[in-house]
């Protein structure tokens, strides 16, 4: 009877969030009404209306999931639900047509951490589903990219999630080319596209992380073994960015300062250490 038991335990919803009431099958409990039977479930859009996402953003100050002031405890943190067939926007369309293997996330990322050390690396994951959420991402991504671009153990992955069905799959080469053209060149190295080739996989990913409102964006921090250690939603605030820069990310990779000293003392090491997940994967492909 409690939908929270199906999601990551550390997620904190805004008190006015509708998403916290959603069950895995897309239903919610009916609100108390005169003559209604308590406890019955009803499809989300029938209960709260077609525009429930806009309503939720209005009542939640555009943040349906609230961010914590500390890292989630590693003993209760769970791995990021897997996604397959991510397409890198750094690739040209003809290269996409030729490639048979897509990126798997976070599996391909974790293979780089051969020691399985949680503090070996930190990954910032930026997610968006619709254009409104995508437009919120630069306020998160750009300050973090500027702050940590010289740290090889801090990686950035930006994923554009699409919910398109068979029509998108049929037209995927054209649509991927269009999305790539609309993505600034400076962002393509760490940008990926996921389209709904597996409805069960997408549903597990969205529900497990509480990503019910697709009109906003989401930011996650992963440790070196792929566990979600922090999460936020909606527009970036100065306090959240300061917390990430000065406390949370340095806690996940505590030896970051020493790595930076080594990097500046050796010019060859800086050319061998990739700055982002996409560049590392690109080097493997070569």
C-alpha positions as CSV (number, residue, x, y, z in Angstrom):
1,X,0.0,0.0,0.0
2,X,3.1,2.3,0.2
3,X,4.6,3.1,-3.2
4,X,7.9,4.2,-1.6
5,X,8.9,0.7,-1.0
6,X,9.4,0.2,-4.7
7,X,11.8,3.2,-5.1
8,X,15.3,4.1,-3.9
9,X,15.0,4.5,-0.1
10,X,16.8,7.8,0.2
11,X,14.6,9.8,-2.3
12,X,12.8,12.7,-0.6
13,X,9.8,14.2,-2.3
14,X,8.4,17.6,-1.8
15,X,5.4,17.5,0.6
16,X,3.1,18.7,-2.2
17,X,4.5,16.2,-4.8
18,X,2.1,14.0,-6.6
19,X,4.8,11.7,-7.8
20,X,5.3,10.3,-4.3
21,X,1.9,8.7,-4.6
22,X,2.5,6.8,-7.8
23,X,2.6,3.0,-7.9
24,X,4.7,1.0,-10.4
25,X,1.6,0.4,-12.5
26,X,1.0,4.1,-13.0
27,X,-1.9,4.3,-10.5
28,X,-2.5,6.3,-7.4
29,X,-4.9,5.9,-4.5
30,X,-8.2,7.7,-4.9
31,X,-8.5,10.9,-2.9
32,X,-11.2,10.8,-0.2
33,X,-14.5,11.9,-1.7
34,X,-18.1,11.6,-0.4
35,X,-19.4,8.2,-1.3
36,X,-16.1,6.8,-2.6
37,X,-14.5,3.6,-1.4
38,X,-11.1,4.4,0.4
39,X,-8.0,2.5,-0.8
40,X,-9.1,2.0,-4.4
41,X,-6.5,2.8,-7.1
42,X,-7.1,4.9,-10.2
43,X,-4.9,5.9,-13.2
44,X,-2.8,8.9,-12.3
45,X,-4.1,11.1,-15.1
46,X,-7.7,10.3,-14.3
47,X,-7.2,11.2,-10.7
48,X,-5.2,14.4,-11.0
49,X,-5.9,15.4,-14.6
50,X,-3.9,15.5,-17.8
51,X,-1.9,18.6,-16.6
52,X,-0.9,17.2,-13.2
53,X,2.8,17.7,-13.9
54,X,2.3,21.5,-14.4
55,X,0.2,21.6,-11.2
56,X,2.9,19.7,-9.3
57,X,5.7,22.0,-10.4
58,X,3.6,25.0,-9.4
59,X,3.0,23.7,-5.9
60,X,6.5,22.3,-5.4
61,X,8.4,25.4,-6.5
62,X,9.5,23.4,-9.6
63,X,11.3,20.8,-7.4
64,X,9.2,17.7,-7.0
65,X,12.3,15.9,-5.5
66,X,14.1,17.9,-2.8
67,X,17.9,17.7,-2.4
68,X,19.7,16.6,0.8
69,X,22.4,18.6,2.4
70,X,24.6,15.6,2.8
71,X,25.5,12.5,0.7
72,X,23.2,9.6,1.0
73,X,24.6,6.9,3.3
74,X,26.5,4.3,1.3
75,X,24.9,1.4,3.2
76,X,21.4,2.4,2.0
77,X,22.3,3.8,-1.4
78,X,21.3,1.7,-4.4
79,X,22.8,1.3,-7.8
80,X,21.5,3.3,-10.7
81,X,18.9,1.3,-12.7
82,X,20.7,0.3,-15.9
83,X,20.0,1.8,-19.4
84,X,21.0,0.2,-22.6
85,X,21.5,1.5,-26.1
86,X,22.6,5.1,-25.4
87,X,23.7,6.9,-28.5
88,X,26.5,9.4,-28.2
89,X,25.8,12.8,-29.7
90,X,29.5,13.2,-30.3
91,X,29.2,10.8,-33.2
92,X,28.1,11.9,-36.6
93,X,25.0,10.4,-38.1
94,X,26.8,8.2,-40.6
95,X,28.9,6.7,-37.8
96,X,25.8,6.0,-35.8
97,X,24.3,4.1,-38.7
98,X,27.4,1.9,-38.9
99,X,27.8,1.2,-35.2
100,X,26.2,-2.0,-34.0
101,X,26.9,-1.6,-30.3
102,X,25.4,1.2,-28.2
103,X,26.7,2.4,-24.9
104,X,25.3,0.8,-21.7
105,X,25.0,3.0,-18.7
106,X,26.3,2.7,-16.0
107,X,27.8,-0.7,-17.0
108,X,30.4,0.8,-19.4
109,X,31.3,3.4,-16.9
110,X,32.0,0.9,-14.1
111,X,34.3,-1.2,-16.2
112,X,36.8,1.7,-15.9
113,X,37.0,1.3,-12.1
114,X,38.8,-2.1,-12.0
115,X,39.5,-1.9,-8.3
116,X,35.7,-1.3,-7.6
117,X,36.8,1.5,-5.2
118,X,33.8,3.7,-4.4
119,X,36.1,6.8,-4.0
120,X,37.9,6.2,-7.3
121,X,35.6,8.3,-9.3
122,X,32.4,10.4,-9.2
123,X,29.9,10.8,-12.0
124,X,27.5,13.7,-12.3
125,X,24.4,12.6,-14.3
126,X,22.1,15.2,-15.8
127,X,18.8,14.0,-17.0
128,X,16.0,15.6,-19.0
129,X,12.9,14.3,-20.9
130,X,11.3,17.3,-22.5
131,X,12.5,20.6,-23.8
132,X,11.4,22.5,-20.7
133,X,13.7,20.3,-18.5
134,X,16.5,20.4,-21.0
135,X,16.6,24.2,-20.8
136,X,17.1,24.0,-17.1
137,X,20.2,21.8,-17.4
138,X,22.8,24.5,-18.4
139,X,22.4,26.2,-15.0
140,X,23.6,22.9,-13.4
141,X,26.0,21.6,-16.0
142,X,28.0,24.7,-16.9
143,X,29.2,25.7,-13.4
144,X,30.1,22.0,-12.6
145,X,31.8,21.5,-15.9
146,X,33.9,24.7,-15.3
147,X,34.7,23.7,-11.8
148,X,35.7,20.0,-12.4
149,X,36.8,19.9,-16.0
150,X,40.4,19.5,-15.0
151,X,39.7,16.6,-12.6
152,X,39.9,13.2,-14.4
153,X,38.1,11.5,-11.6
154,X,35.0,13.6,-11.9
155,X,32.9,12.8,-15.0
156,X,29.8,14.4,-16.5
157,X,27.1,12.5,-18.4
158,X,24.1,14.3,-19.8
159,X,21.3,12.1,-21.0
160,X,18.4,13.2,-23.1
161,X,15.6,10.8,-22.5
162,X,12.9,10.3,-25.1
163,X,9.7,8.3,-24.6
164,X,9.0,7.8,-28.3
165,X,7.7,4.4,-29.5
166,X,7.9,2.6,-32.8
167,X,7.7,5.9,-34.8
168,X,10.8,7.3,-33.1
169,X,12.6,4.0,-33.7
170,X,11.7,4.0,-37.4
171,X,12.9,7.6,-37.8
172,X,15.7,7.4,-35.2
173,X,18.7,8.2,-37.6
174,X,17.0,11.4,-38.8
175,X,15.8,12.5,-35.3
176,X,19.2,11.7,-33.8
177,X,20.9,13.9,-36.5
178,X,18.4,16.7,-35.7
179,X,19.0,16.5,-32.0
180,X,22.7,16.4,-32.5
181,X,22.6,19.5,-34.7
182,X,20.6,21.3,-32.0
183,X,23.1,20.4,-29.2
184,X,25.9,22.9,-28.8
185,X,29.2,21.4,-30.0
186,X,30.8,22.0,-26.6
187,X,28.2,19.7,-25.0
188,X,28.4,16.8,-27.4
189,X,31.3,15.0,-25.9
190,X,29.3,14.2,-22.7
191,X,25.8,14.1,-24.2
192,X,23.8,11.0,-24.9
193,X,20.4,10.1,-26.2
194,X,18.2,7.3,-24.9
195,X,15.1,6.4,-26.7
196,X,12.4,4.0,-25.5
197,X,13.4,0.7,-27.1
198,X,12.5,-1.2,-24.0
199,X,9.4,0.1,-22.2
200,X,10.1,-2.1,-19.1
201,X,13.7,-0.8,-18.8
202,X,12.5,2.8,-19.0
203,X,9.7,2.3,-16.6
204,X,12.1,0.6,-14.0
205,X,14.5,3.5,-14.4
206,X,11.9,6.2,-14.0
207,X,10.0,4.6,-11.2
208,X,13.1,3.5,-9.3
209,X,14.4,7.1,-9.2
210,X,11.0,8.8,-8.8
211,X,11.3,10.6,-12.2
212,X,7.5,10.8,-12.7
213,X,7.4,14.4,-13.7
214,X,9.1,14.6,-17.2
215,X,8.7,18.4,-17.5
216,X,11.7,19.1,-15.3
217,X,15.3,18.0,-15.0
218,X,17.2,15.8,-12.5
219,X,20.7,15.7,-11.3
220,X,22.4,12.7,-9.7
221,X,25.7,11.9,-8.1
222,X,27.1,8.4,-8.5
223,X,30.1,7.0,-6.6
224,X,32.7,4.8,-8.1
225,X,30.6,1.6,-8.0
226,X,27.5,3.2,-9.5
227,X,25.4,3.9,-6.4
228,X,23.2,7.0,-6.3
229,X,24.5,9.1,-3.5
230,X,22.7,12.4,-4.0
231,X,19.8,13.7,-6.1
232,X,18.1,17.0,-7.0
233,X,15.5,18.2,-9.4
234,X,14.3,21.4,-11.1
235,X,16.3,24.7,-11.4
236,X,19.7,24.9,-9.9
237,X,20.0,27.1,-6.8
238,X,23.2,28.8,-5.6
239,X,23.1,26.8,-2.4
240,X,22.9,23.5,-4.2
241,X,25.8,24.4,-6.6
242,X,27.9,25.5,-3.7
243,X,27.1,22.3,-1.8
244,X,28.1,20.2,-4.7
245,X,31.4,22.1,-5.4
246,X,32.7,22.5,-1.9
247,X,31.4,19.5,0.0
248,X,29.6,16.6,-1.8
249,X,31.9,16.0,-4.8
250,X,35.1,16.4,-2.8
251,X,33.7,13.9,-0.3
252,X,33.1,11.3,-3.0
253,X,36.6,11.6,-4.4
254,X,38.6,12.8,-1.4
255,X,42.0,12.5,-3.1
256,X,40.9,14.9,-5.9
257,X,43.4,17.6,-4.8
258,X,46.3,15.2,-5.0
259,X,45.2,14.1,-8.4
260,X,45.1,17.6,-9.7
261,X,48.7,18.3,-8.4
262,X,49.9,15.2,-10.2
263,X,48.1,16.3,-13.3
264,X,49.7,19.8,-13.4
265,X,53.2,18.4,-12.7
266,X,53.1,16.1,-15.7
267,X,51.8,17.3,-19.1
268,X,51.7,13.8,-20.5
269,X,49.3,12.6,-17.8
270,X,46.8,15.3,-18.7
271,X,46.6,14.0,-22.2
272,X,46.0,10.5,-21.1
273,X,43.3,11.1,-18.5
274,X,39.9,11.7,-20.1
275,X,37.7,14.4,-18.8
276,X,34.4,12.7,-19.5
277,X,32.8,9.4,-19.9
278,X,32.2,9.9,-23.6
279,X,35.9,10.7,-24.4
280,X,37.0,7.6,-22.5
281,X,34.6,5.5,-24.6
282,X,35.6,7.2,-27.8
283,X,39.3,6.3,-27.1
284,X,38.3,2.7,-26.6
285,X,36.5,2.6,-29.9
286,X,39.6,3.9,-31.7
